[in-house]
């Protein structure tokens, strides 16, 4: 399995191909979201909604040995694409890897310029929630 850094480098390369074409970039982000696995209907509950997102984003986890697998969905295509990028980087990692991960790809692909301030706040909330899940798993493992 590729490292977090290697996956981020792949994402940077993919977005680099699109150049400064904002419309193509947004379309690509939406396309990535459409590739997320089906989100379990019984997990579309209030406690799985990420607070701080303008759109509705549901996020949950499944234990996979000592690793965390994230499942997510959103009611908007762009936000679904954003969470799919985070899942691509952080899913199937140990809690320690997730907590320590520096998500440099976000700045390197110019995500802030692509999605605007409201969605940037939501992206930050998604990252925070993913890291909080990792902290909870880590605490559980250390008991």
C-alpha positions, 0 to 999 in steps of 0.5 A: 500500500502506498504511503500517505505522502505517495498518495498525496503526490499522486493527487498533486500530479492528477490536479497538475494535469488540469492546470488552472482550468477551474471548471475542469478541476471542479468537474474532476472533484465531483467525478471523484465523489461519484466513485465513493462506495455506497454509504450505509443508509442506517448510518445517515443519522445526526451523530454522523453529520460533520458539524461545520460543513455548509453541506450535509456530510456523513462520516463513519468508520469501520475497524479494519484490524489496527487500521481505520476505514472511513465511509462518507457521503454528502448531499452535494457533489463537490463536497462528496468529492472533497471527502473522497480525496480525504478518504483516499489519503487517510482511510486504511491507516493506523490512528497514529498515521492519521493523527500525524498526517500533514495534508500538504496536497490541499495547499499544493493543488490550490484547493482554497482558490478552487472551492472558496472560503465556506467549503474550505471551512467545511474541508477543515471540519472534515479533517478535524473529524477524521483525526478525532475518530483516529484519536478515539481509536488510539485511546481505545487501543491504549486501554 
